């Protein structure tokens, strides 16, 4: 499970069979501290509810293809859910 932020939408001119009606979104991958990591990616939105500005989690590779119906459509990344918030525990400040 990877963390990202939706930064835009993508409108394809040709849609592969099985991906009709699946929104394509531009996602900036984030670190666990919500810092941008690498270049933006295009992800299919399996939730069909994500939009620009939202914090999301996504999968890549084979798991991304399993999240859509029908399975195994040719995708690299798929949005699995929308994140309400991230709360990290600072392990260095905890007493032993």
N, C-alpha and C positions, 0 to 999 in steps of 0.2 A: 504494500500500500504506500503510495507516494502522495506528497502534499503539493498542491499547486493553486494558482489564482487565475481565474478566467480574465483575460485581458482583451478579448474580442471574439468576433464570430467569423466563420468562413462560409462562403457561398460557393459550392462547387458548380461547374458547368455540366459535368457528367456525373451521374450517381451509379455506383456499382450495384448490381442486383443484391438485395438483402439489406442495403443501407438506405432505402427510400424512407424518408421521414425522420431519419436520425440526424439531430443537429450536430454540426461540426463547430467546435469552439477552439479558439487560440488560448493556450494555457502557458503561463510562466511557471516552471518548476520551482519549488521553494525548499529550503532546508527546514529542519525541525524548529529553527529559530525564526522562521518566516522571512529568510533572506533569499533573494533571487539566486538561482543556481542554473547556469548554462543558458542556452537559447530557448525561446518559446517553441512549443510543439502544438500540433493539431491533434485534438482528441475528440472521439465520438462521445456524445452525451447519452449514456444509458438511462440516466434519471429523467431526461427530457425536461428538467426543471432548472438547470444551472444557467447562469447568465453572467454578463460582464461584471466584474468587481467581487464575485463570490469566491470564497475559499472552498476548495474541493479536494477530494482524494481520488486518485486514479490508479490504474494498473497499466503495465506495458507488456508487450510480447504476447505469448500464448494466452495468458490470463485475460488480456484485453479482448481477445476474440471470443472468449467464453462468456463474457458479460452481456453480449447482445443476443437478440433473438431474430433471426436464426444464428446458431453458433458458427464460428470459424469463418466469418466474413473477413476480408483482408483489411485489418486495422492494426495500427501500431500502439495506440493508446486509447483507453476508454475511461470516461468519468464514471465512478462507481457511486459516489455520494457527495453530499454537500456538508461542509463542516461548520458547526455553529461557533466553535472556539477551540483554541489550543492552550492547554495549561501544562507547562513543564515544571517538574520538580527539580529544584537546584540541588543536586546530590552533594555538591561540595559544601553546602551550608548545613547539611544534616549531621547531627552528632552521631558518633559511633557507639 
